[in-house]
Amino acid sequence: MAKDHLRALDLNLLVLFEKLVETRSVARSAAALAMTPSAASHALTRLRTTLGDPLFVRTPRGLVPTPFAETLGGHVREALSLLDKALGAKGAFSPRSASATYKVATTDFGAKMVLPSLLALLEREAPGIEVVVGRLPVDTDDALASGRVDLMVGRYVGSSPEVHRKVLFKEELKVLAHRDHEAAGKEGLSLDAYLACGHILVSPRGRPGSPVDAALAALGHSRRVAVRIPELLLGPHLVSESRLLLTHGMRLLSSFEGILPVRAHALPFPMPSFDVHLVWHARSHADPAFTWFRKRVVAVHDEAYRAMTPASPSP
């Protein structure tokens, strides 16, 4: 059949055709498909016109398929079976037998904190799922829409209606300095001391500036950025071997106290807390396998960040 005929072909006609090949009767086919014999007869007429073949010839023993219908019957049966399996697979998901690759964009710190537990979980429950970790994209909306990224973990400030997001946790900014830094007195860092120091800017997406610089500019101040780096985990090591300051999320900075000769201090000017999101595109939102994976990522993040959240002081 020419491809142009597909545009005029109703899938229901093929379902009827398959049943006619099986039963060799319009009445029995109509009953099996919950149709009236008249409706089935009209549908058969439409199918004959579309395909340009009688398809079935009436005989005392019932309908007999033409040679074209005999050939077509096997192909239609196979095609409908494949379509039925494909449509049925949407609601049937088994982690143990799943085979998929998901591309996750996050920071090196996010990967370090979450990947070990996530990979252990996948090894137990879904060994056929592969995770590909990449850097945060410059344009998150475009990366998600194009399929270059399936999940992004980080700050998201976009507004695309096709992007879904979930807040994983709220984060507060702190300042990391060498444990013996002369600028940090008993009362912590003053604004003047903060501005007098050189700074490390972590820029996973490679962009200059940051919300911190914007907040300082709104107060009429600016800081001197001595080095801009793409990875979070490098920052605390640079702080431990210099007099530079690193302003970043509390959980990252606090995790290095006791490991390196560094100390986290309160930020000497007001900055609101910010949300860290899990972000994905509408194209995969309802997919059962992706939904299962996404929920496991959320669960592992919840566990990891609860463990990293400093305990509240006793009253």
Backbone torsions as a table, in degrees:
resi	resn	phi	psi	omega
1	MET	NA	133.8	179.4
2	ALA	-64.3	148.6	-178.3
3	LYS	-61.7	-30.0	179.7
4	ASP	-60.9	-28.0	-179.4
5	HIS	-69.1	-22.4	-179.0
6	LEU	-62.9	-31.8	-178.5
7	ARG	-65.6	-29.5	-177.5
8	ALA	-96.3	0.1	-173.3
9	LEU	-94.5	126.4	175.8
10	ASP	-88.8	128.1	-179.5
11	LEU	-56.3	-34.4	179.6
12	ASN	-61.0	-28.8	178.0
13	LEU	-65.5	-36.8	178.7
14	LEU	-70.7	-34.4	176.2
15	VAL	-62.5	-43.2	177.1
16	LEU	-64.8	-41.6	-179.8
17	PHE	-58.9	-45.4	179.6
18	GLU	-59.5	-41.2	-178.7
19	LYS	-69.1	-36.6	177.8
20	LEU	-65.4	-39.1	176.9
21	VAL	-61.7	-36.8	-178.2
22	GLU	-74.2	-45.9	-171.5
23	THR	-95.7	-23.4	-175.1
24	ARG	57.2	30.8	-178.3
25	SER	-150.1	129.0	176.3
26	VAL	-66.3	-42.1	-177.3
27	ALA	-64.0	-46.9	-178.6
28	ARG	-68.8	-36.4	177.4
29	SER	-65.2	-42.7	179.1
30	ALA	-61.1	-43.3	-180.0
31	ALA	-64.0	-41.3	-178.6
32	ALA	-66.6	-28.5	-177.4
33	LEU	-103.4	11.9	179.0
34	ALA	58.0	42.5	177.1
35	MET	-117.7	161.5	171.3
36	THR	-82.2	151.8	177.0
37	PRO	-55.9	-36.3	179.4
38	SER	-63.3	-44.4	-179.9
39	ALA	-64.7	-39.7	178.8
40	ALA	-64.9	-39.2	179.5
41	SER	-64.8	-43.3	178.2
42	HIS	-64.0	-39.1	179.5
43	ALA	-65.1	-40.3	178.1
44	LEU	-62.9	-39.5	177.5
45	THR	-61.2	-43.9	177.7
46	ARG	-60.8	-42.0	-178.4
47	LEU	-67.2	-39.9	176.8
48	ARG	-60.5	-42.3	-179.8
49	THR	-65.3	-44.1	-178.5
50	THR	-64.0	-42.3	-175.3
51	LEU	-89.4	-14.0	178.8
52	GLY	69.0	35.1	-179.2
53	ASP	-149.2	145.3	178.7
54	PRO	-62.6	-28.4	178.1
55	LEU	70.0	-51.9	-179.2
56	PHE	-135.1	142.6	177.4
57	VAL	-118.4	134.2	-179.6
58	ARG	-76.5	134.9	175.0
59	THR	-137.7	167.4	177.6
60	PRO	-57.3	-24.0	-179.5
61	ARG	-92.2	4.5	-179.3
62	GLY	113.8	-164.4	-179.5
63	LEU	-77.0	137.1	176.5
64	VAL	-118.3	124.8	-178.8
65	PRO	-69.4	145.8	174.1
66	THR	-72.8	165.5	176.7
67	PRO	-54.6	-39.5	178.0
68	PHE	-62.8	-42.8	-180.0
69	ALA	-66.4	-36.1	177.6
70	GLU	-61.3	-45.2	179.3
71	THR	-66.9	-43.7	-177.9
72	LEU	-66.6	-31.7	-174.3
73	GLY	-57.0	-45.1	-179.5
74	GLY	-64.3	-40.7	-179.6
75	HIS	-66.8	-41.2	-179.7
76	VAL	-65.6	-42.6	179.4
77	ARG	-60.0	-43.7	-179.9
78	GLU	-66.0	-43.9	-178.4
79	ALA	-64.2	-43.5	179.7
80	LEU	-66.8	-34.9	178.0
81	SER	-65.5	-43.4	178.1
82	LEU	-64.0	-41.3	179.4
83	LEU	-64.8	-41.0	178.9
84	ASP	-63.2	-40.9	178.6
85	LYS	-66.0	-41.4	-179.2
86	ALA	-63.9	-43.3	-180.0
87	LEU	-70.8	-35.1	178.7
88	GLY	-71.1	-27.7	-178.2
89	ALA	-66.8	-22.4	-178.3
90	LYS	-60.4	-36.2	-178.0
91	GLY	-98.9	-4.6	-178.0
92	ALA	-111.0	110.0	-179.3
93	PHE	-131.3	127.2	177.3
94	SER	-120.2	111.6	-178.6
95	PRO	-55.1	-39.4	-176.3
96	ARG	-62.4	-33.3	-177.6
97	SER	-103.4	2.2	-177.0
98	ALA	-69.6	144.7	175.5
99	SER	-133.0	113.2	-176.4
100	ALA	-158.3	157.8	174.7
101	THR	-125.8	127.0	-179.8
102	TYR	-120.2	132.2	-178.2
103	LYS	-98.3	117.1	-175.4
104	VAL	-114.2	123.9	177.2
105	ALA	-101.3	126.4	179.2
106	THR	-159.0	-179.4	176.4
107	THR	-85.6	166.5	176.7
108	ASP	-63.9	-34.6	178.0
109	PHE	-67.0	-44.1	177.9
110	GLY	-60.6	-41.6	178.8
111	ALA	-65.5	-41.1	-179.1
112	LYS	-63.3	-39.9	-176.4
113	MET	-75.9	-28.5	-169.7
114	VAL	-111.2	-36.3	-172.0
115	LEU	-57.9	-44.5	-178.5
116	PRO	-55.2	-45.9	-179.7
117	SER	-70.2	-39.3	-179.5
118	LEU	-64.6	-43.9	-179.0
119	LEU	-67.5	-35.9	176.7
120	ALA	-64.6	-40.1	178.3
121	LEU	-64.4	-44.2	-179.6
122	LEU	-65.5	-37.1	178.7
123	GLU	-62.0	-36.0	179.3
124	ARG	-76.9	-43.3	-168.0
125	GLU	-106.1	-29.7	-175.7
126	ALA	-148.1	71.7	-174.5
127	PRO	-66.9	-12.2	179.1
128	GLY	-87.7	-1.2	179.2
129	ILE	-93.7	125.5	178.8
130	GLU	-105.8	141.2	178.1
131	VAL	-113.5	127.3	176.0
132	VAL	-111.6	115.8	-176.7
133	VAL	-98.0	131.3	178.8
134	GLY	-135.0	173.0	-179.6
135	ARG	-72.9	162.0	176.1
136	LEU	-62.5	132.5	-178.5
137	PRO	-75.3	153.3	175.9
138	VAL	-65.9	-43.6	179.2
139	ASP	-116.5	96.9	-175.3
140	THR	-63.3	-44.5	-178.2
141	ASP	-58.9	-44.8	-178.6
142	ASP	-67.7	-40.8	-179.4
143	ALA	-63.9	-38.9	178.4
144	LEU	-71.2	-43.4	-178.0
145	ALA	-64.9	-35.2	-177.2
146	SER	-82.9	-13.4	-178.5
147	GLY	88.9	2.3	176.8
148	ARG	-66.8	-25.8	177.7
149	VAL	-133.1	135.9	176.2
150	ASP	-96.9	-39.4	179.2
151	LEU	-135.4	138.9	173.6
152	MET	-122.5	133.7	176.3
153	VAL	-116.0	115.5	-179.1
154	GLY	162.9	-167.9	177.3
155	ARG	-75.9	132.0	178.9
156	TYR	-128.3	123.6	-178.7
157	VAL	-119.5	11.2	179.7
158	GLY	-74.4	175.6	-178.4
159	SER	-138.9	21.4	-178.7
160	SER	-64.1	130.8	178.3
161	PRO	-68.6	-13.8	-179.5
162	GLU	-91.1	-1.0	-177.6
163	VAL	-105.8	127.0	175.5
164	HIS	-96.4	148.8	179.8
165	ARG	-145.2	152.5	176.4
166	LYS	-138.9	132.1	177.8
167	VAL	-74.7	120.8	177.8
168	LEU	-84.5	-42.3	177.9
169	PHE	-168.2	163.3	173.9
170	LYS	-98.3	143.3	-177.9
171	GLU	-127.0	144.8	176.1
172	GLU	-112.7	147.1	179.0
173	LEU	-85.3	140.3	171.5
174	LYS	-135.5	175.1	-178.4
175	VAL	-119.2	128.4	178.2
176	LEU	-101.8	130.5	178.2
177	ALA	-135.3	162.0	173.9
178	HIS	-58.5	146.2	-175.8
179	ARG	-58.5	-29.5	-178.6
180	ASP	-106.6	22.7	-177.5
181	HIS	-64.1	127.3	-176.8
182	GLU	-67.2	-19.8	-178.6
183	ALA	-78.1	-16.2	-177.7
184	ALA	-102.8	101.2	178.9
185	GLY	-86.0	-165.6	179.9
186	LYS	-62.6	-28.9	-179.6
187	GLU	-90.9	7.5	-178.9
188	GLY	89.7	-153.1	-176.8
189	LEU	-96.2	132.1	171.5
190	SER	-86.1	165.0	178.4
191	LEU	-63.8	-40.7	179.5
192	ASP	-62.3	-42.9	179.4
193	ALA	-65.2	-39.8	179.4
194	TYR	-60.5	-45.5	-177.5
195	LEU	-71.7	-25.6	-177.8
196	ALA	-77.3	-18.0	-176.6
197	CYS	-88.6	159.8	169.9
198	GLY	-81.4	154.5	-173.0
199	HIS	-129.0	152.0	173.0
200	ILE	-100.8	125.9	176.8
201	LEU	-108.1	119.0	175.4
202	VAL	-89.5	120.7	-177.0
203	SER	-133.0	83.0	-177.8
204	PRO	-59.0	-29.0	-179.4
205	ARG	-93.9	0.3	176.1
206	GLY	79.6	13.9	-177.5
207	ARG	-92.0	144.5	173.0
208	PRO	-75.1	159.8	178.4
209	GLY	76.0	172.5	-178.1
210	SER	-166.8	168.7	174.0
211	PRO	-57.7	-31.7	177.9
212	VAL	-64.4	-44.7	179.9
213	ASP	-66.0	-35.2	177.7
214	ALA	-66.6	-39.5	179.1
215	ALA	-66.2	-40.7	178.3
216	LEU	-65.0	-41.3	179.3
217	ALA	-62.2	-36.1	178.4
218	ALA	-66.4	-24.7	177.9
219	LEU	-92.2	0.1	179.9
220	GLY	85.5	21.9	-177.9
221	HIS	-125.4	168.3	172.7
222	SER	-149.3	157.7	178.0
223	ARG	-118.6	163.5	179.3
224	ARG	-99.3	114.8	176.5
225	VAL	-87.6	117.1	-178.6
226	ALA	-85.6	-32.8	-178.1
227	VAL	-151.4	141.0	176.3
228	ARG	-115.2	125.9	-175.2
229	ILE	-124.4	153.2	-177.2
230	PRO	-89.7	-15.9	-173.3
231	GLU	-117.3	139.8	-178.0
232	LEU	-69.4	-43.2	-171.3
233	LEU	-66.6	-20.3	177.3
234	LEU	-71.1	-31.7	-173.3
235	GLY	-55.1	-54.1	-179.2
236	PRO	-59.8	-31.7	178.2
237	HIS	-69.1	-36.8	175.7
238	LEU	-66.1	-39.6	178.1
239	VAL	-61.4	-40.1	-175.7
240	SER	-67.9	-16.4	-177.6
241	GLU	-119.9	21.7	-178.3
242	SER	-154.7	-173.3	174.1
243	ARG	-110.1	18.5	177.5
244	LEU	-79.4	155.4	177.4
245	LEU	-108.9	149.5	177.2
246	LEU	-126.5	119.9	177.6
247	THR	-102.8	118.1	-179.2
248	HIS	-160.8	-171.6	-176.8
249	GLY	-64.1	145.8	-176.0
250	MET	-57.5	-40.6	-174.6
251	ARG	-67.1	-41.6	177.0
252	LEU	-61.9	-51.8	-174.6
253	LEU	-64.9	-44.5	-177.8
254	SER	-64.4	-28.1	-177.7
255	SER	-68.5	-15.8	-179.2
256	PHE	-97.8	-10.2	175.1
257	GLU	-67.7	130.0	-176.4
258	GLY	93.7	-17.1	176.2
259	ILE	-101.9	-42.0	177.6
260	LEU	-119.5	161.4	177.7
261	PRO	-76.9	66.2	-176.9
262	VAL	-134.3	162.9	178.4
263	ARG	-145.0	138.4	178.7
264	ALA	-91.2	136.6	-178.9
265	HIS	-125.1	159.6	175.7
266	ALA	-67.6	148.0	177.5
267	LEU	-71.8	132.2	-174.9
268	PRO	-83.2	18.9	174.3
269	PHE	-152.7	157.2	-173.6
270	PRO	-70.9	131.9	173.5
271	MET	-143.2	129.6	179.3
272	PRO	-71.1	155.8	172.9
273	SER	-67.2	163.3	-179.4
274	PHE	-133.6	158.3	-179.2
275	ASP	-92.7	140.1	169.7
276	VAL	-104.3	122.8	-172.0
277	HIS	-105.9	155.4	160.0
278	LEU	-103.8	125.9	-171.3
279	VAL	-128.4	137.1	177.7
280	TRP	-149.4	167.8	-174.1
281	HIS	-96.7	154.2	-179.5
282	ALA	-61.7	-26.3	-176.7
283	ARG	-61.4	-27.2	-178.3
284	SER	-113.3	4.1	-171.9
285	HIS	-58.5	-41.6	-174.6
286	ALA	-95.2	0.2	-179.2
287	ASP	-68.4	125.7	-175.2
288	PRO	-59.8	-43.1	-178.8
289	ALA	-65.3	-44.2	-179.6
290	PHE	-67.1	-37.8	178.2
291	THR	-61.4	-43.6	178.4
292	TRP	-60.8	-47.3	-179.5
293	PHE	-62.5	-44.5	-178.3
294	ARG	-60.7	-41.6	-179.8
295	LYS	-66.6	-33.6	177.4
296	ARG	-69.8	-36.2	176.6
297	VAL	-62.9	-42.8	178.5
298	VAL	-61.9	-45.2	-177.8
299	ALA	-63.0	-41.8	-179.7
300	VAL	-67.9	-39.3	176.1
301	HIS	-62.4	-44.1	-179.9
302	ASP	-57.2	-45.3	-178.6
303	GLU	-66.2	-44.1	-177.2
304	ALA	-65.9	-42.7	-174.6
305	TYR	-81.8	-22.5	170.0
306	ARG	-65.1	-40.6	-179.9
307	ALA	-66.7	-26.7	-177.1
308	MET	-93.9	-7.0	-178.1
309	THR	-79.4	122.2	-179.9
310	PRO	-57.7	139.7	179.1
311	ALA	-68.6	143.5	177.4
312	SER	-69.1	140.5	-179.9
313	PRO	-64.5	147.3	179.4
314	SER	-68.7	143.1	-179.0
315	PRO	-68.1	NA	NA
